[in-house]
């Protein structure tokens, strides 16, 4: 029964993760069927689940390793799913939101150690008081992403970025 409960919770976490990472993000090309979107989500879910099980559940992942993982997922999605994506590509901002949000949920459930980063979205970026804040849905520069990580790290002080985000995040 425990295995069924775990599968159920993981599926529910993915519903929340895709809702947070794909809703209003403009990720899909025009006229993509619901079936193709579902196939895309299933594939991405499988890729990220495998990465989390093989890497994040087994050891502490550094910030640099995490960024490399984000780039790897982005490149994989662009190669495998360009046909369903707007302009044939997914933005780094969307990928970071998916992976970081999924890791946050797993961490909050006690399934993983503290993630290296947090989900950067409109709410969190606005809390950073940046002079020219990037829109997370348009973010596609590793340099800009690293700047967000650096600023979050400064704001976190002695806490991890993930702990800081949990403290400052609030729903509307």
C-alpha positions in Angstrom: 0.0 0.0 0.0 2.9 2.4 0.8 4.1 2.1 -2.9 0.6 3.0 -4.2 0.5 6.0 -1.9 4.0 7.2 -3.0 3.0 6.8 -6.7 -0.2 8.8 -6.0 1.6 11.6 -4.2 4.2 11.8 -6.9 1.6 12.0 -9.6 -0.1 14.8 -7.7 3.2 16.6 -7.2 3.6 16.5 -11.0 0.2 18.0 -11.5 1.3 20.9 -9.3 4.7 21.1 -10.9 3.4 21.3 -14.5 0.7 23.7 -13.4 3.4 26.0 -11.9 5.9 25.6 -14.7 3.8 25.5 -17.8 0.6 27.4 -17.1 0.7 30.8 -18.8 4.3 30.2 -19.9 3.6 30.1 -23.7 5.8 27.0 -24.0 3.7 25.2 -26.6 3.6 25.9 -30.3 0.2 26.9 -31.8 -2.3 24.1 -32.5 -0.6 21.4 -30.5 -3.1 18.7 -29.5 -3.9 17.8 -25.9 -2.5 14.3 -26.7 0.9 15.8 -27.8 1.0 18.0 -24.7 0.3 15.0 -22.5 3.0 13.0 -24.3 5.4 15.9 -23.8 4.6 16.1 -20.0 4.9 12.3 -19.6 8.4 12.4 -21.3 9.6 15.3 -19.2 8.3 13.8 -16.0 10.2 10.6 -16.8 13.4 12.4 -17.5 13.3 14.5 -14.4 12.2 11.6 -12.2 15.2 9.5 -13.4 17.5 12.4 -12.7 16.2 13.0 -9.3 16.4 9.3 -8.3 19.9 8.8 -9.8 21.4 12.1 -8.7 19.5 14.2 -6.2 18.3 11.3 -4.0 21.9 9.9 -3.7 24.1 12.9 -3.0 24.2 16.6 -2.3 24.2 18.4 -5.6 26.2 21.6 -5.9 25.0 24.8 -7.4 27.2 24.3 -10.5 26.1 20.7 -10.9 22.5 21.8 -10.6 23.0 24.4 -13.3 24.6 21.8 -15.6 21.6 19.5 -14.9 19.2 22.4 -15.9 21.2 22.9 -19.2 21.2 19.2 -19.8 17.4 18.9 -19.4 16.9 22.0 -21.6 19.1 20.6 -24.4 17.3 17.2 -24.1 13.9 18.7 -24.3 14.9 20.9 -27.3 16.3 17.9 -29.1 13.4 15.5 -28.3 10.4 17.8 -28.3 11.1 20.7 -30.6 7.9 19.9 -32.6 5.6 20.8 -29.6 7.5 23.9 -28.4 7.0 27.5 -29.4 9.9 28.4 -31.8 11.1 24.8 -31.4 12.8 25.6 -28.0 12.1 25.7 -24.3 13.5 28.5 -22.2 15.8 27.9 -19.3 13.4 29.7 -17.1 10.7 27.1 -17.7 13.2 24.2 -17.1 14.4 25.7 -13.9 10.9 26.2 -12.6 10.0 22.6 -13.4 13.0 21.0 -11.8 13.3 23.5 -8.9 9.6 23.2 -8.1 9.6 19.4 -8.2 12.7 19.3 -5.9 11.0 21.8 -3.5 7.9 19.5 -3.2 10.1 16.4 -2.7 12.2 18.2 -0.1 9.1 19.5 1.8 7.8 15.9 1.9 11.1 14.8 3.4 12.0 12.7 0.4 15.2 14.7 -0.5 17.9 16.8 1.1 17.7 20.6 0.7 17.7 21.5 -3.0 20.6 23.7 -4.3 18.2 26.4 -5.6 14.6 27.4 -5.4 11.9 27.9 -8.0 12.5 31.4 -9.5 9.1 32.8 -10.5 7.4 36.2 -10.6 6.7 36.2 -6.8 10.3 35.3 -5.8 12.0 37.5 -8.3 9.8 40.5 -7.2 11.0 39.9 -3.6 14.6 40.3 -4.8 14.1 44.0 -5.6 16.2 43.8 -8.7 16.5 47.0 -10.8 15.5 45.2 -14.1 13.9 42.0 -13.0 13.8 39.3 -15.7 10.5 37.5 -16.5 11.1 33.9 -15.5 9.1 32.7 -18.5 11.5 34.5 -20.9 14.7 33.8 -19.0 17.1 31.9 -21.3 20.5 33.1 -20.2 22.7 31.0 -17.9 24.3 34.3 -16.8 21.0 35.8 -15.8 20.0 32.6 -13.9 23.4 32.6 -12.1 22.7 36.3 -11.1 19.3 35.2 -9.6 21.1 32.5 -7.7 23.7 34.9 -6.4 21.2 37.5 -5.3 19.0 34.8 -3.6 22.1 33.5 -1.8 22.9 37.0 -0.6 19.3 37.5 0.6 19.3 34.1 2.3 22.3 34.9 4.5 23.0 31.9 6.7 20.1 29.9 5.2 20.0 27.9 2.1 18.3 29.5 -1.0 15.5 26.9 -0.6 14.9 27.8 3.0 14.9 31.5 2.2 12.4 31.0 -0.6 10.1 29.0 1.7 10.2 31.8 4.2 9.4 34.6 1.7 7.0 32.8 -0.7 3.4 33.5 -0.2 0.4 33.0 -2.5 -1.7 36.0 -3.6 
